[in-house]
Amino acid sequence: MRFSVFLAGRTTAPEQDQQFILDNIEHAGLAAELGFDAVFLPDHHFTGYMPVASDPMMFAAYLTAKFPELHFGFSVTSVPLHSPVRFVERINILDQLTKGKLLVGVGSGTTPEEMIGFGVNYKDASPVSESNLAIAEQLWAKTMADAPVEFDNGTYRGKVLQRIAPAPYSKGHARLMPVAMKEASARRAAEHGWPAFIPAFTPPKIGGTEPLKHVTKYFTAYRDMLLAAGHSDETVADALSWTTHSYQCVHVAESDDQAREELEAILKGYQAAVDREKLYGDKAEQDAANTKTDETPMALTEDWIATWCLYGSPKTVREHLEPYAELGIGNILCGTTTGPVTQQRLEWGNRTLRLLASDVMPHFRNNG
């Protein structure tokens, strides 16, 4: 089982942005030093005040130069917000810089406020995402001698006469990672031999106290499609080794009681940040084209904690992860700086990395 770090922290004021960026570099460096497999970055805009998420590809390029031993991933790229041409160009550059150690999560996005900031209606997000990915595949396949790639999906239009430069480092292109919630997304990952993100809930309810039931359902469907797709053993093994289950907040302490007490403090700060943003979310959802149909529970509810959190002593965390390892989940994505990143939050996040590396990760790596 692999372990990766998710840099999903926030700031609460512009004067904190510089220190936040420096803290994320430090945290990623500690993850590299301790033997984590990858650093993943979110792709978010305006909402959440995540200073490195507004251009995660640029930040990943910087981190790649500092920590070349790491894989880098995106959880997940909101595809409708990216011109398909720029999407392909930037992924190819990162694929070259990482020498193929790139994992590009892809999805249609979750937030109307982000959509309207880029001129996309929330209701159109899914079809624009599908169209953009189809255009991207055409661009990745295009050679100099091929006919121009022309496209117009209502949001993006263009005509590419030559080829995309640079070429990808990986065969075809860097690995994409769809969210295996819809059958079409799971099938896309399986048929291409790509890994997938495995969700722990089934909409419209975004949470619940039985995450393993949902993970089992989605993972099994994806794995069965992958095995039926006729790939080589090497391709199947690689895809499964990066098939990812995510925790928005991972918090490890010496005891379960300490971990729970500190977790609640973290989630209070996180929920306060979410509550501050609600005013702007409501403004974005003032017409039918930009109204969400689902709602995430508050962070301090057991539904949210059970779905999105992994916490406790190292022993408790190991016991929690055992059934996921037995199921075949290849990568655990750990949000270790969730919420506003104060100095205390950074210290707790760094401690979590150290305890995972010393008392959790060896158990799963030695057994697998």
WOCORUR-V383630 format. One line per field, one symbol per residue. psi: psi as a letter, one per 40 degrees, with the letter a starting at -180 (. if undefined). Layout:
psi: ???
//
This chain:
psi: hihihhgfiiieideedddddddddddddddddeeidihiiigihdiefgdeedgdddddddddddgeeiiiihgihgdeehhddddddddddddddefefhhghhieiehddddddefhhddeddddddddddddddddehideiiihiiheddiiihhdbihhiiidihciihigihfdidddddddddefiiihhifihiehgaiefdddddddddddddddddeefiidddddddddehhhihdhhhhididddddddddddddddddddddedddddddfeidefhieihhiideiddddddeihiaidddddddeddddddehdhhhhhefiahgiddddddddddddddddeddddddde.
//
